[in-house]
């Protein structure tokens, strides 16, 4: 995580894309890998929570497909879009149904309902 903070402090854009072939941002990669603390740093630095890569993955779908539910919960709290479908035709909501934790499913569903209703 120190490396990420150092790169950001030295002016590397938070949504830096190294290889245009995949169009993956650091947030998407960290979300997919389940690096919760890195995801927090990137979001605090203004990373685009809804960036979509060339395979149509967003941070939400990448993390949810990988089963990284604490990251998914954080992304939900920061306005992550669960309606975007990835390259497999599955949305964050589709993947959420696979989550074994009823508490997490309910917590994320409540956040999404609040966002939809425009209340905080």
Buried (B, 14 or more C-beta within 10 A) or exposed (E): EEEBEEBBEEEEEBBEBEEEEBBBBBBBBBBBBBBBEBBBBBBEBEBBBBBBBEEBBBBBBBBBBBEBBEBBBBBBBBEBBBEBBBEEEBBBBBBBEEBEEEEBBEBBBEBBEEBEEEEE
